Amino acid sequence: MGDGLHFSMPPPQDVAAMSHLASNDPWRVLSCALANLQQGRFDVSRRLVGLMHETRDAEVWNSCTLLISYAAPYSVIRELEASSERLLEPRRSPNTRRYFCEVLASSAGVWGVPHLIRHYREMEDRDVKAEVETYLSQVLEAEPGPIWRGPQVQWESNELPPPFEESTQKFMDEEYLALLEKTFQQRVSSQKLYEQEALVEAGRLNIREVAQRLLARVCTSAYPDRIDMGRMVLESATGLDCRAFFDDSGRLQNLTAAATIEEFLERGDADRYLPGVRYFFGHRIPS
């Protein structure tokens, strides 16, 4: 909600020098990667996967996840996904698995949805599962609905007489997983989606539609998580500076955000972007 995918201050003039990618300082590597990605040099994203293998620092992983999600080619994201189980060792932390879910959801590849569902299936921590349910909804639902709400809950009694009777929650996970699979297949078949296309909010990624939905939501403050997502999708694809959407305390500035989006739409800039195709700062991301 702060600087998004822009530098918070003017970086050093040599920030994009490739020599920085070999630095032992992860923040020098990340800054170099961002500068190059903004210029459409997408090969540097592979270095971010290496950085995740080298360190378990949460802030570094947060930054790597953000850049990989929105700027890495799917070939690089496939490599990350292929190494996910190794990166989860030695502790299979549910919080660690969430990073891979975020990448798969934010990068929005049709090919990645089955992997996202698999990660969800293998989770046990209900709090982390709830976060991933939001990711799944952002990919598969036009508006928050049954997927966003998560699996239904039933209460099961131990069938002892009072005062010994106790009830426990039972989450209907199998029914929920069946809903995910069915919804995904419906989206793919109804829209004839290819696995290398991007799927956002139940439809083929379309930057004009992303901007229009975001405009409607900032005018009403509806669905804050969808506002955050829409901002990141729009900003990452186009390079549009959305830093003024929020004040220093993180509050949405509705009028400022709406004016920025309206100006973008009126300029016709959205017409530059092909449906289903990912871009970063106006550069088409290769598969």
C-alpha positions as a Python dict, from the first residue, in 0.01 Angstrom:
ca = {
    (1, 'M'): (0, 0, 0),
    (2, 'G'): (311, 220, -2),
    (3, 'D'): (555, 233, -289),
    (4, 'G'): (424, -71, -470),
    (5, 'L'): (670, -155, -747),
    (6, 'H'): (839, 184, -758),
    (7, 'F'): (1154, 293, -579),
    (8, 'S'): (1081, 492, -264),
    (9, 'M'): (1358, 739, -356),
    (10, 'P'): (1582, 790, -660),
    (11, 'P'): (1823, 494, -668),
    (12, 'P'): (2198, 519, -744),
    (13, 'Q'): (2274, 576, -1112),
    (14, 'D'): (2439, 236, -1144),
    (15, 'V'): (2155, 46, -973),
    (16, 'A'): (2089, -160, -1286),
    (17, 'A'): (2452, -272, -1330),
    (18, 'M'): (2445, -651, -1362),
    (19, 'S'): (2741, -684, -1126),
    (20, 'H'): (2504, -611, -837),
    (21, 'L'): (2328, -941, -899),
    (22, 'A'): (2634, -1120, -758),
    (23, 'S'): (2632, -913, -437),
    (24, 'N'): (2612, -1076, -95),
    (25, 'D'): (2370, -799, 6),
    (26, 'P'): (2019, -921, -87),
    (27, 'W'): (1881, -566, -98),
    (28, 'R'): (2141, -466, -356),
    (29, 'V'): (2036, -769, -560),
    (30, 'L'): (1667, -682, -524),
    (31, 'S'): (1718, -318, -622),
    (32, 'C'): (1919, -421, -926),
    (33, 'A'): (1653, -675, -1024),
    (34, 'L'): (1371, -420, -993),
    (35, 'A'): (1557, -163, -1205),
    (36, 'N'): (1620, -418, -1479),
    (37, 'L'): (1268, -562, -1469),
    (38, 'Q'): (1125, -212, -1510),
    (39, 'Q'): (1325, -193, -1835),
    (40, 'G'): (1196, -527, -1959),
    (41, 'R'): (1509, -730, -1887),
    (42, 'F'): (1328, -1033, -1749),
    (43, 'D'): (1618, -1276, -1734),
    (44, 'V'): (1722, -1122, -1400),
    (45, 'S'): (1415, -1275, -1236),
    (46, 'R'): (1593, -1612, -1225),
    (47, 'R'): (1840, -1457, -979),
    (48, 'L'): (1549, -1396, -741),
    (49, 'V'): (1474, -1767, -727),
    (50, 'G'): (1839, -1822, -637),
    (51, 'L'): (1810, -1559, -365),
    (52, 'M'): (1522, -1751, -207),
    (53, 'H'): (1744, -2059, -196),
    (54, 'E'): (2021, -1859, -30),
    (55, 'T'): (1830, -1693, 252),
    (56, 'R'): (1526, -1755, 471),
    (57, 'D'): (1487, -1391, 573),
    (58, 'A'): (1112, -1315, 566),
    (59, 'E'): (1148, -961, 432),
    (60, 'V'): (1373, -1079, 150),
    (61, 'W'): (1126, -1356, 64),
    (62, 'N'): (841, -1103, 68),
    (63, 'S'): (1025, -889, -186),
    (64, 'C'): (1129, -1183, -403),
    (65, 'T'): (772, -1311, -400),
    (66, 'L'): (637, -972, -508),
    (67, 'L'): (879, -933, -799),
    (68, 'I'): (850, -1293, -916),
    (69, 'S'): (470, -1276, -898),
    (70, 'Y'): (434, -977, -1125),
    (71, 'A'): (747, -975, -1340),
    (72, 'A'): (895, -1324, -1381),
    (73, 'P'): (824, -1526, -1696),
    (74, 'Y'): (621, -1838, -1637),
    (75, 'S'): (928, -2046, -1720),
    (76, 'V'): (1098, -1901, -1411),
    (77, 'I'): (788, -1945, -1195),
    (78, 'R'): (767, -2307, -1306),
    (79, 'E'): (1126, -2353, -1185),
    (80, 'L'): (1034, -2201, -851),
    (81, 'E'): (730, -2426, -820),
    (82, 'A'): (937, -2732, -912),
    (83, 'S'): (1175, -2652, -625),
    (84, 'S'): (904, -2557, -376),
    (85, 'E'): (917, -2880, -175),
    (86, 'R'): (1294, -2846, -137),
    (87, 'L'): (1255, -2484, -25),
    (88, 'L'): (998, -2594, 232),
    (89, 'E'): (1258, -2811, 406),
    (90, 'P'): (1372, -2864, 676),
    (91, 'R'): (1050, -2737, 837),
    (92, 'R'): (731, -2766, 638),
    (93, 'S'): (598, -2438, 772),
    (94, 'P'): (250, -2350, 646),
    (95, 'N'): (361, -1986, 637),
    (96, 'T'): (643, -2080, 400),
    (97, 'R'): (403, -2264, 169),
    (98, 'R'): (190, -1949, 154),
    (99, 'Y'): (466, -1772, -44),
    (100, 'F'): (430, -2019, -330),
    (101, 'C'): (54, -1976, -323),
    (102, 'E'): (95, -1600, -348),
    (103, 'V'): (325, -1632, -648),
    (104, 'L'): (90, -1871, -828),
    (105, 'A'): (-217, -1657, -758),
    (106, 'S'): (-61, -1319, -838),
    (107, 'S'): (111, -1441, -1154),
    (108, 'A'): (-232, -1576, -1249),
    (109, 'G'): (-123, -1843, -1496),
    (110, 'V'): (-391, -2091, -1593),
    (111, 'W'): (-119, -2359, -1572),
    (112, 'G'): (-53, -2267, -1208),
    (113, 'V'): (-405, -2303, -1068),
    (114, 'P'): (-382, -2683, -1019),
    (115, 'H'): (-54, -2628, -830),
    (116, 'L'): (-221, -2361, -617),
    (117, 'I'): (-504, -2601, -531),
    (118, 'R'): (-249, -2872, -448),
    (119, 'H'): (-66, -2642, -205),
    (120, 'Y'): (-398, -2557, -42),
    (121, 'R'): (-488, -2925, -10),
    (122, 'E'): (-161, -2999, 169),
    (123, 'M'): (-201, -2720, 426),
    (124, 'E'): (-325, -2786, 778),
    (125, 'D'): (-304, -2446, 947),
    (126, 'R'): (-653, -2290, 924),
    (127, 'D'): (-527, -1930, 944),
    (128, 'V'): (-293, -1977, 651),
    (129, 'K'): (-561, -2167, 459),
    (130, 'A'): (-790, -1866, 505),
    (131, 'E'): (-529, -1642, 341),
    (132, 'V'): (-496, -1880, 50),
    (133, 'E'): (-875, -1895, 12),
    (134, 'T'): (-855, -1522, -62),
    (135, 'Y'): (-592, -1589, -329),
    (136, 'L'): (-807, -1862, -483),
    (137, 'S'): (-1106, -1630, -491),
    (138, 'Q'): (-906, -1356, -662),
    (139, 'V'): (-825, -1595, -943),
    (140, 'L'): (-1152, -1787, -976),
    (141, 'E'): (-1433, -1552, -864),
    (142, 'A'): (-1544, -1225, -1021),
    (143, 'E'): (-1652, -1107, -675),
    (144, 'P'): (-1592, -1260, -331),
    (145, 'G'): (-1826, -1558, -301),
    (146, 'P'): (-1827, -1922, -187),
    (147, 'I'): (-1456, -1969, -260),
    (148, 'W'): (-1368, -1653, -67),
    (149, 'R'): (-1580, -1770, 229),
    (150, 'G'): (-1393, -2100, 251),
    (151, 'P'): (-1523, -2446, 336),
    (152, 'Q'): (-1849, -2484, 524),
    (153, 'V'): (-1826, -2585, 890),
    (154, 'Q'): (-2028, -2847, 1073),
    (155, 'W'): (-2036, -2907, 1447),
    (156, 'E'): (-1999, -3268, 1557),
    (157, 'S'): (-2106, -3384, 1903),
    (158, 'N'): (-1916, -3646, 2102),
    (159, 'E'): (-2268, -3781, 2182),
    (160, 'L'): (-2209, -3790, 2556),
    (161, 'P'): (-2491, -3680, 2788),
    (162, 'P'): (-2479, -3333, 2948),
    (163, 'P'): (-2272, -3194, 3109),
    (164, 'F'): (-2008, -3406, 2933),
    (165, 'E'): (-2119, -3330, 2579),
    (166, 'E'): (-1873, -3137, 2366),
    (167, 'S'): (-1886, -3027, 2006),
    (168, 'T'): (-1597, -2987, 1765),
    (169, 'Q'): (-1570, -2812, 1431),
    (170, 'K'): (-1546, -3015, 1114),
    (171, 'F'): (-1444, -2826, 801),
    (172, 'M'): (-1596, -2962, 481),
    (173, 'D'): (-1262, -2957, 301),
    (174, 'E'): (-1340, -3223, 41),
    (175, 'E'): (-1654, -3040, -70),
    (176, 'Y'): (-1454, -2717, -93),
    (177, 'L'): (-1178, -2881, -297),
    (178, 'A'): (-1441, -3020, -532),
    (179, 'L'): (-1581, -2667, -571),
    (180, 'L'): (-1234, -2536, -658),
    (181, 'E'): (-1177, -2802, -921),
    (182, 'K'): (-1523, -2759, -1074),
    (183, 'T'): (-1499, -2380, -1084),
    (184, 'F'): (-1155, -2390, -1243),
    (185, 'Q'): (-1263, -2632, -1512),
    (186, 'Q'): (-1570, -2420, -1587),
    (187, 'R'): (-1357, -2107, -1628),
    (188, 'V'): (-1115, -2281, -1862),
    (189, 'S'): (-1380, -2449, -2078),
    (190, 'S'): (-1626, -2159, -2100),
    (191, 'Q'): (-1357, -1910, -2206),
    (192, 'K'): (-1133, -2153, -2396),
    (193, 'L'): (-832, -2051, -2192),
    (194, 'Y'): (-482, -2171, -2276),
    (195, 'E'): (-248, -2270, -1993),
    (196, 'Q'): (-4, -1985, -2070),
    (197, 'E'): (-278, -1720, -2041),
    (198, 'A'): (-345, -1523, -1724),
    (199, 'L'): (-671, -1574, -1532),
    (200, 'V'): (-782, -1290, -1302),
    (201, 'E'): (-1117, -1262, -1124),
    (202, 'A'): (-1274, -1549, -1319),
    (203, 'G'): (-1178, -1416, -1660),
    (204, 'R'): (-894, -1377, -1907),
    (205, 'L'): (-671, -1093, -1785),
    (206, 'N'): (-783, -766, -1944),
    (207, 'I'): (-614, -446, -1827),
    (208, 'R'): (-905, -221, -1923),
    (209, 'E'): (-1146, -438, -1724),
    (210, 'V'): (-904, -447, -1429),
    (211, 'A'): (-895, -67, -1429),
    (212, 'Q'): (-1274, -35, -1463),
    (213, 'R'): (-1338, -276, -1173),
    (214, 'L'): (-1078, -99, -962),
    (215, 'L'): (-1237, 238, -1033),
    (216, 'A'): (-1579, 110, -922),
    (217, 'R'): (-1431, -30, -601),
    (218, 'V'): (-1226, 273, -496),
    (219, 'C'): (-1539, 486, -537),
    (220, 'T'): (-1721, 271, -280),
    (221, 'S'): (-1428, 122, -80),
    (222, 'A'): (-1580, -219, -155),
    (223, 'Y'): (-1369, -531, -107),
    (224, 'P'): (-1039, -386, 22),
    (225, 'D'): (-844, -701, -71),
    (226, 'R'): (-964, -666, -432),
    (227, 'I'): (-861, -298, -431),
    (228, 'D'): (-511, -395, -321),
    (229, 'M'): (-496, -669, -584),
    (230, 'G'): (-632, -448, -863),
    (231, 'R'): (-384, -174, -780),
    (232, 'M'): (-93, -420, -802),
    (233, 'V'): (-214, -577, -1128),
    (234, 'L'): (-266, -236, -1289),
    (235, 'E'): (57, -84, -1159),
    (236, 'S'): (275, -382, -1242),
    (237, 'A'): (144, -419, -1597),
    (238, 'T'): (156, -53, -1692),
    (239, 'G'): (404, 113, -1458),
    (240, 'L'): (127, 357, -1358),
    (241, 'D'): (231, 534, -1037),
    (242, 'C'): (-33, 438, -781),
    (243, 'R'): (156, 546, -470),
    (244, 'A'): (-94, 825, -402),
    (245, 'F'): (-376, 572, -364),
    (246, 'F'): (-294, 547, 7),
    (247, 'D'): (-178, 797, 268),
    (248, 'D'): (116, 744, 504),
    (249, 'S'): (-101, 544, 745),
    (250, 'G'): (-231, 313, 470),
    (251, 'R'): (-578, 467, 434),
    (252, 'L'): (-727, 462, 85),
    (253, 'Q'): (-751, 807, -74),
    (254, 'N'): (-1065, 742, -279),
    (255, 'L'): (-1077, 1062, -484),
    (256, 'T'): (-707, 1058, -570),
    (257, 'A'): (-718, 692, -668),
    (258, 'A'): (-1031, 741, -880),
    (259, 'A'): (-879, 1040, -1060),
    (260, 'T'): (-563, 845, -1143),
    (261, 'I'): (-758, 552, -1287),
    (262, 'E'): (-999, 776, -1480),
    (263, 'E'): (-708, 959, -1641),
    (264, 'F'): (-549, 627, -1738),
    (265, 'L'): (-871, 508, -1901),
    (266, 'E'): (-938, 838, -2078),
    (267, 'R'): (-590, 835, -2234),
    (268, 'G'): (-671, 501, -2394),
    (269, 'D'): (-354, 349, -2253),
    (270, 'A'): (-535, 23, -2173),
    (271, 'D'): (-567, -50, -2545),
    (272, 'R'): (-194, -131, -2560),
    (273, 'Y'): (-236, -453, -2364),
    (274, 'L'): (-346, -781, -2518),
    (275, 'P'): (-599, -990, -2322),
    (276, 'G'): (-455, -1285, -2135),
    (277, 'V'): (-98, -1155, -2164),
    (278, 'R'): (119, -1039, -1873),
    (279, 'Y'): (317, -717, -1888),
    (280, 'F'): (552, -539, -1650),
    (281, 'F'): (590, -162, -1676),
    (282, 'G'): (458, -183, -2033),
    (283, 'H'): (694, -460, -2144),
    (284, 'R'): (544, -791, -2248),
    (285, 'I'): (665, -1070, -2021),
    (286, 'P'): (784, -1372, -2222),
    (287, 'S'): (640, -1712, -2137),
}
